[in-house]
Amino acid sequence: MIKSEHTIEILLSINKVMELFKNQDYFKHWQKGLISTQNISGVPGEQNSIRKMKIRVAGTAITMKEEITRVDLPHVWEATYRTSGVLNRQSNRFRESETTINNQVIKTTLWDANSTFKFTGMMRLIGKAQPQLFKGQTLQHMEDFKTFAENPTNFIKTNP
């Protein structure tokens, strides 16, 4: 089993962060490797919904199922991800804060993410040999989201 905890600060209010975080059209901009998603059951993005995700990891396409297990936004979002040999429980907490930049106080969002990876079969060996691969995956998604959220016009094409 591998556990990881990460916190990042996003230079946006919690309401703006939630607007971007919940919008599934934006996932491709911050979830590197995402090939496709398909809703299996429930209302997409809501508690108890299940979707199939195809993701490219280390040059290989894998399919996983995401079950959203708790939604209490803007503060809590939890999900379980399953793929062959790996179970990942992901818990995300968001809280509003403030910071001062150039003598100006701005609202920010602190994002705390906790991941627990459990392995079976051959994936136990990979988990033991390369734990940072799994720990780093969560942080990478968080950093990619921060980059996207703070600069969405760099990613989203608008029609004049």
Backbone bond lengths (Angstrom), bond angles and torsions (degrees), N, CA, C in turn:
res aa  C-N    CA-C-N  psi(-1)  N-CA   C-N-CA  omega(-1)  CA-C   N-CA-C  phi
1 M - - - 1.451 - - 1.529 108.22 -
2 I 1.329 115.49 140.12 1.453 122.15 177.79 1.524 107.81 -124.10
3 K 1.325 116.01 132.34 1.461 121.02 175.09 1.517 108.44 -119.21
4 S 1.322 114.93 143.69 1.460 118.93 175.04 1.521 109.63 -142.79
5 E 1.318 114.57 149.22 1.463 122.12 177.90 1.525 107.79 -133.42
6 H 1.327 115.87 134.96 1.460 120.85 179.61 1.520 108.98 -141.73
7 T 1.330 116.02 148.74 1.455 122.34 174.25 1.516 108.55 -135.19
8 I 1.327 115.91 134.84 1.462 119.90 173.16 1.528 108.18 -134.22
9 E 1.319 115.26 158.83 1.459 121.99 176.34 1.522 108.14 -110.76
10 I 1.316 115.26 129.35 1.460 121.95 178.47 1.524 107.02 -109.35
11 L 1.314 116.86 130.40 1.459 121.90 -174.06 1.529 112.43 -82.12
12 L 1.335 114.34 53.02 1.465 122.47 177.48 1.526 108.63 -146.25
13 S 1.332 116.23 156.45 1.462 120.17 175.84 1.523 109.56 -65.06
14 I 1.307 115.95 158.54 1.466 120.63 -179.22 1.535 110.59 -62.18
15 N 1.333 118.44 -34.06 1.468 120.49 179.56 1.520 111.20 -65.35
16 K 1.327 117.65 -41.58 1.467 120.61 178.77 1.530 110.01 -68.53
17 V 1.329 117.35 -39.82 1.470 121.32 177.91 1.525 109.47 -60.12
18 M 1.320 117.63 -44.68 1.464 120.87 -179.14 1.519 111.69 -64.77
19 E 1.324 116.75 -38.65 1.463 121.07 178.49 1.535 110.25 -57.07
20 L 1.313 116.25 -42.28 1.466 120.98 -179.38 1.532 112.01 -79.53
21 F 1.323 117.38 -40.51 1.466 123.19 -176.81 1.527 111.72 -63.36
22 K 1.320 117.37 -38.92 1.465 121.63 -175.79 1.525 113.65 -80.77
23 N 1.314 117.86 -20.23 1.456 121.47 -173.70 1.530 110.63 -78.35
24 Q 1.335 116.27 107.32 1.461 120.78 -176.62 1.528 112.91 -66.28
25 D 1.319 118.08 -20.02 1.460 120.36 175.97 1.529 111.60 -66.11
26 Y 1.315 116.70 -21.13 1.464 121.14 -177.88 1.527 113.61 -92.61
27 F 1.324 118.10 -10.13 1.471 120.52 -176.48 1.526 112.23 -52.65
28 K 1.316 116.66 -40.20 1.470 120.84 -177.35 1.517 112.07 -61.17
29 H 1.341 117.22 -22.09 1.455 120.88 -178.29 1.523 113.25 -81.64
30 W 1.335 117.13 -20.23 1.463 118.09 -176.90 1.529 114.51 -131.62
31 Q 1.297 118.25 -5.83 1.457 120.58 175.15 1.528 107.62 -105.83
32 K 1.328 114.39 84.90 1.468 119.81 -177.57 1.519 110.56 -56.67
33 G 1.310 114.65 138.42 1.456 120.29 178.56 1.511 114.07 89.94
34 L 1.338 117.63 -9.66 1.466 119.98 -179.28 1.530 109.47 -65.72
35 I 1.318 115.36 121.42 1.467 121.54 -179.80 1.522 109.78 -96.58
36 S 1.342 116.57 -48.55 1.461 119.54 -178.38 1.520 110.25 -161.24
37 T 1.334 114.80 161.20 1.461 121.90 173.38 1.517 108.27 -134.65
38 Q 1.323 115.41 150.36 1.463 120.81 178.38 1.513 108.21 -143.80
39 N 1.323 116.69 122.48 1.450 120.53 177.66 1.529 109.74 -69.93
40 I 1.326 116.44 131.25 1.465 121.36 178.87 1.522 110.54 -101.51
41 S 1.341 116.02 -44.50 1.465 118.79 179.27 1.519 110.20 -155.66
42 G 1.324 114.47 158.08 1.456 120.60 178.37 1.520 112.40 78.16
43 V 1.319 114.18 -179.70 1.460 121.46 178.60 1.522 107.51 -85.56
44 P 1.336 118.34 121.49 1.463 120.29 -177.58 1.525 112.46 -51.05
45 G 1.334 114.95 130.96 1.459 121.24 178.74 1.517 114.67 85.98
46 E 1.318 117.38 -7.77 1.467 120.66 -178.43 1.524 110.93 -99.11
47 Q 1.319 115.35 162.36 1.459 121.65 179.51 1.522 110.28 -56.70
48 N 1.326 115.94 139.10 1.464 126.21 -179.91 1.526 113.93 74.14
49 S 1.336 117.53 3.38 1.464 118.42 175.34 1.525 108.99 -77.31
50 I 1.320 115.10 151.36 1.467 121.36 179.52 1.519 107.78 -129.45
51 R 1.320 115.19 134.86 1.455 119.07 174.83 1.520 109.86 -136.73
52 K 1.326 114.17 153.94 1.455 121.33 176.04 1.519 106.73 -97.20
53 M 1.328 115.89 134.27 1.456 121.34 179.67 1.522 108.99 -123.59
54 K 1.311 115.34 137.43 1.456 120.46 173.39 1.524 106.13 -111.34
55 I 1.343 116.33 125.84 1.462 122.20 -174.13 1.520 109.53 -133.59
56 R 1.313 115.44 141.37 1.470 120.83 174.53 1.526 107.79 -93.55
57 V 1.330 115.30 119.56 1.466 122.62 178.99 1.518 108.07 -129.26
58 A 1.313 116.35 125.08 1.467 122.12 178.16 1.531 111.69 50.61
59 G 1.336 115.86 40.76 1.456 120.37 176.21 1.516 115.27 81.87
60 T 1.322 117.44 0.25 1.460 121.63 -178.99 1.530 109.94 -119.78
61 A 1.307 116.57 137.70 1.467 120.69 176.44 1.525 108.67 -85.41
62 I 1.329 116.46 126.17 1.462 121.09 176.27 1.523 108.65 -120.12
63 T 1.308 115.28 153.15 1.454 121.78 176.21 1.513 107.92 -112.08
64 M 1.327 115.70 134.11 1.466 119.76 177.05 1.519 108.97 -136.93
65 K 1.326 114.13 160.82 1.463 120.46 175.20 1.520 108.01 -109.33
66 E 1.320 114.32 135.72 1.465 121.88 175.56 1.512 108.29 -111.23
67 E 1.321 116.46 126.52 1.467 121.48 172.40 1.516 107.18 -117.63
68 I 1.316 115.78 119.13 1.457 119.78 178.28 1.525 107.36 -79.95
69 T 1.323 115.96 118.47 1.460 121.19 -171.47 1.527 113.95 -101.13
70 R 1.335 117.42 -20.02 1.464 119.51 178.18 1.527 109.38 -157.08
71 V 1.325 114.69 130.07 1.461 120.78 176.41 1.517 107.81 -132.73
72 D 1.311 116.11 116.71 1.457 123.26 174.33 1.527 106.67 -142.30
73 L 1.349 113.60 61.35 1.464 119.26 -176.40 1.523 110.19 -77.26
74 P 1.308 116.59 143.75 1.449 126.73 22.09 1.529 115.74 -93.17
75 H 1.316 118.73 12.17 1.468 118.82 -171.16 1.526 116.38 -105.90
76 V 1.334 119.12 -29.38 1.467 121.08 -174.06 1.523 110.39 -136.85
77 W 1.343 114.77 137.20 1.464 121.52 173.20 1.525 106.81 -148.75
78 E 1.344 116.36 121.22 1.464 120.80 -177.43 1.522 109.94 -130.58
79 A 1.334 114.70 147.20 1.464 119.88 179.45 1.519 109.81 -151.37
80 T 1.322 114.40 160.03 1.463 122.27 174.19 1.519 107.26 -119.88
81 Y 1.328 115.09 133.02 1.467 121.72 178.92 1.517 108.56 -115.46
82 R 1.336 115.45 133.95 1.459 121.08 179.88 1.522 110.38 -128.18
83 T 1.313 115.00 132.74 1.449 121.79 170.74 1.517 106.59 -146.86
84 S 1.271 118.30 172.61 1.460 121.92 -175.88 1.525 111.48 -53.08
85 G 1.322 116.42 112.52 1.454 122.34 175.57 1.516 116.17 83.32
86 V 1.350 117.91 -0.44 1.468 120.37 -177.51 1.520 110.77 -136.13
87 L 1.333 114.81 134.04 1.458 123.23 171.69 1.525 105.90 -124.00
88 N 1.334 116.94 125.06 1.457 121.74 -179.22 1.513 108.57 -123.60
89 R 1.320 115.65 119.34 1.469 120.82 173.88 1.528 106.85 -100.53
90 Q 1.324 114.99 123.32 1.462 121.68 -174.24 1.520 109.07 -118.27
91 S 1.337 116.44 124.23 1.458 121.87 177.80 1.522 108.58 -120.91
92 N 1.315 116.11 127.08 1.464 121.92 -178.09 1.520 109.52 -122.43
93 R 1.322 115.66 131.75 1.462 122.41 177.50 1.526 107.46 -123.10
94 F 1.325 115.91 137.58 1.455 121.74 179.62 1.522 108.36 -125.26
95 R 1.324 115.58 138.36 1.459 119.38 175.64 1.524 108.95 -145.65
96 E 1.324 114.16 144.66 1.457 118.66 -178.27 1.520 109.75 -83.01
97 S 1.307 114.84 145.89 1.460 122.21 179.48 1.523 107.54 -143.34
98 E 1.313 115.95 -170.71 1.457 121.30 176.59 1.507 108.85 -140.51
99 T 1.314 115.00 152.73 1.459 120.92 173.76 1.518 107.23 -144.71
100 T 1.313 115.53 161.16 1.460 120.49 179.09 1.523 108.76 -110.66
101 I 1.317 115.49 125.64 1.458 122.00 176.98 1.529 106.99 -129.46
102 N 1.327 115.72 124.32 1.477 120.84 -178.52 1.529 111.70 52.11
103 N 1.332 115.81 47.12 1.468 123.73 178.86 1.528 113.54 61.88
104 Q 1.315 116.57 19.30 1.460 120.63 177.49 1.515 109.33 -120.52
105 V 1.324 117.02 128.58 1.461 121.90 178.30 1.527 108.22 -82.55
106 I 1.345 116.12 126.26 1.460 120.19 177.43 1.522 109.79 -124.97
107 K 1.324 114.75 151.01 1.470 120.12 175.81 1.519 108.66 -76.80
108 T 1.318 115.65 137.97 1.458 121.49 177.48 1.523 108.53 -130.44
109 T 1.312 115.12 170.94 1.463 120.77 176.34 1.514 108.75 -123.95
110 L 1.318 116.61 129.81 1.459 122.48 173.09 1.518 107.46 -96.82
111 W 1.325 115.96 127.73 1.460 122.88 -178.06 1.515 107.56 -115.89
112 D 1.330 115.92 116.55 1.466 123.27 175.65 1.523 107.80 -105.75
113 A 1.325 116.78 126.38 1.462 120.96 178.47 1.521 109.57 -124.14
114 N 1.308 115.97 132.38 1.460 123.34 175.71 1.520 108.20 -121.27
115 S 1.318 115.56 128.75 1.462 120.96 179.40 1.517 109.46 -123.12
116 T 1.318 115.97 140.84 1.459 122.01 172.86 1.518 107.27 -128.25
117 F 1.325 115.26 118.16 1.460 121.87 179.24 1.522 108.95 -105.11
118 K 1.328 116.21 129.18 1.463 121.93 173.72 1.521 107.51 -119.42
119 F 1.337 115.52 142.65 1.459 120.83 -173.28 1.515 111.86 -124.43
120 T 1.347 114.97 151.04 1.466 121.52 171.33 1.526 107.50 -133.67
121 G 1.307 115.49 162.16 1.466 121.23 175.97 1.514 113.14 58.44
122 M 1.319 115.47 -141.93 1.465 122.07 -178.31 1.525 112.83 -61.91
123 M 1.319 116.74 -25.84 1.459 119.63 -178.49 1.532 111.50 -66.26
124 R 1.335 117.45 -21.54 1.473 119.35 174.61 1.521 110.40 -60.22
125 L 1.334 115.97 -42.02 1.462 120.23 179.68 1.526 111.53 -65.57
126 I 1.317 116.70 -42.53 1.464 120.47 179.44 1.526 109.91 -65.96
127 G 1.325 117.00 -41.91 1.464 121.14 177.88 1.522 112.26 -60.21
128 K 1.317 116.72 -40.71 1.469 120.62 178.53 1.519 111.76 -72.02
129 A 1.329 116.41 -39.19 1.464 120.60 -176.56 1.527 112.49 -75.35
130 Q 1.333 116.54 -32.60 1.461 119.98 -175.17 1.531 112.23 -135.66
131 P 1.329 118.26 60.74 1.466 119.31 -178.36 1.527 112.92 -61.35
132 Q 1.338 117.22 -30.16 1.459 119.65 -178.10 1.528 112.15 -66.89
133 L 1.327 116.15 -26.10 1.460 120.48 176.32 1.528 110.03 -57.41
134 F 1.330 116.54 -41.79 1.465 121.51 -177.91 1.525 111.17 -81.21
135 K 1.324 117.04 -43.15 1.465 120.14 178.98 1.523 110.86 -62.18
136 G 1.315 116.07 -40.76 1.453 120.32 -177.08 1.512 114.25 -71.89
137 Q 1.332 117.05 -24.01 1.457 121.40 -178.06 1.531 111.04 -61.41
138 T 1.323 117.32 -45.10 1.464 121.08 179.96 1.521 110.65 -63.49
139 L 1.322 116.54 -48.12 1.460 120.11 -179.94 1.525 111.07 -61.69
140 Q 1.317 117.90 -38.85 1.458 120.59 179.30 1.521 111.24 -61.71
141 H 1.348 117.11 -43.72 1.468 119.87 177.49 1.528 110.95 -62.24
142 M 1.324 116.77 -40.16 1.459 120.65 179.53 1.533 110.93 -63.98
143 E 1.311 116.31 -46.32 1.468 119.98 179.54 1.523 111.40 -64.87
144 D 1.329 116.51 -38.39 1.464 120.21 177.81 1.532 110.72 -65.89
145 F 1.335 117.09 -38.69 1.459 119.80 176.75 1.523 110.42 -63.99
146 K 1.320 116.76 -45.10 1.465 121.27 179.09 1.532 110.22 -56.57
147 T 1.319 117.19 -47.51 1.467 121.49 179.21 1.521 110.69 -59.44
148 F 1.324 116.54 -45.84 1.458 121.50 178.83 1.533 111.02 -63.73
149 A 1.330 117.47 -49.57 1.462 121.71 -174.64 1.526 112.11 -63.15
150 E 1.322 116.42 -39.26 1.457 119.77 -177.37 1.528 112.34 -79.39
151 N 1.338 117.89 -14.60 1.468 122.39 -178.33 1.528 111.21 -142.29
152 P 1.337 118.79 53.31 1.471 119.38 -173.19 1.524 113.59 -61.83
153 T 1.332 118.41 -28.18 1.464 119.05 -178.46 1.524 111.78 -67.79
154 N 1.324 117.86 -17.54 1.463 120.67 174.76 1.531 111.67 -72.44
155 F 1.328 117.21 -16.51 1.454 121.93 -174.43 1.518 113.36 -114.27
156 I 1.326 116.66 -36.32 1.455 121.84 -173.00 1.527 109.44 -96.76
157 K 1.309 115.09 122.07 1.467 120.81 177.83 1.519 108.56 -83.49
158 T 1.313 116.18 130.85 1.465 119.92 176.46 1.518 108.60 -111.88
159 N 1.315 116.01 147.01 1.461 121.20 178.27 1.522 109.62 -90.63
160 P 1.345 117.64 128.75 1.473 119.91 -178.87 1.506 112.69 -68.88
